[in-house]
Amino acid sequence: MLKISIINDSDQAIELQLEGKLVGPWVEELRKLSDEALSLQKNVSLDLAKVWFVDSRGVTLLHNLAKRQVSELNCSQFVSQQLKEAAQ
């Protein structure tokens, strides 16, 4: 399960706080929210401090969002390692 909260939302930027596991159907939900904000020309940042697991689809999404200039904030060492290993 993943909880997605909007921490800050302005005309130019949005920050989403994620809590839980970025897996399964929650990957698509995050993709939709991010795509919507990006289509409005907003700067998007993801607070990953409370994410404790990311599946392979989640890792792919985070990599794709990073390529689209989405910032990843407060990423735990475990999740950082998952992202690094998937990039190799």
C-alpha positions in Angstrom: 0.0 0.0 0.0 1.1 3.5 -0.8 -0.2 6.8 0.6 0.4 9.8 -1.6 0.0 13.2 0.0 0.3 16.6 -1.6 2.6 18.6 0.7 2.9 21.8 -1.4 1.0 22.8 -4.5 1.4 26.1 -6.3 1.1 27.3 -9.8 4.7 26.4 -10.5 5.5 23.4 -8.3 4.1 20.4 -6.5 5.6 18.2 -3.9 4.2 14.7 -3.3 5.0 12.8 -0.1 5.0 9.0 -0.5 4.6 6.6 2.4 4.8 2.8 2.2 5.6 0.6 -0.7 5.7 1.8 -4.3 4.5 -1.4 -5.9 1.7 -2.8 -8.2 -1.2 -0.5 -8.9 0.4 2.4 -6.9 3.1 2.8 -9.5 0.4 3.7 -12.1 -1.3 6.0 -9.6 2.0 7.9 -9.1 2.6 8.0 -12.9 -0.9 9.6 -13.4 -0.4 12.2 -10.7 3.1 13.1 -12.0 2.1 13.2 -15.6 -0.8 15.5 -14.8 1.4 17.9 -12.9 4.1 17.8 -15.6 1.5 18.5 -18.3 0.6 21.7 -16.3 4.3 22.7 -16.6 4.9 22.3 -12.8 8.1 21.3 -11.2 7.5 18.0 -9.4 9.3 16.7 -6.4 8.8 13.4 -4.6 9.6 13.1 -0.9 10.6 9.4 -0.5 11.6 9.5 3.2 8.8 7.2 4.2 9.1 4.8 1.2 10.5 1.5 2.4 10.3 -0.6 -0.8 10.1 -0.1 -4.5 9.3 -2.9 -7.0 10.9 -3.1 -10.4 8.0 -1.2 -12.1 8.4 1.5 -9.4 12.1 1.7 -10.0 11.5 2.1 -13.7 9.0 4.9 -13.1 11.3 6.7 -10.8 14.1 6.5 -13.4 11.8 7.8 -16.1 10.5 10.6 -13.9 14.1 11.6 -13.0 14.8 11.9 -16.8 11.8 14.3 -16.9 13.4 16.5 -14.2 11.3 15.2 -11.3 13.3 15.6 -8.1 13.6 12.8 -5.5 14.0 14.1 -2.0 15.0 12.3 1.2 15.5 9.0 -0.4 16.5 6.2 2.1 19.8 4.3 1.6 17.8 1.2 0.9 15.7 2.8 -1.8 18.8 4.6 -3.2 20.5 1.3 -3.5 17.6 -0.3 -5.3 17.7 2.6 -7.8 21.4 2.3 -8.3 21.4 -1.5 -8.8 18.6 -1.2 -11.3 20.5 1.4 -13.3 23.5 -1.0 -13.8 
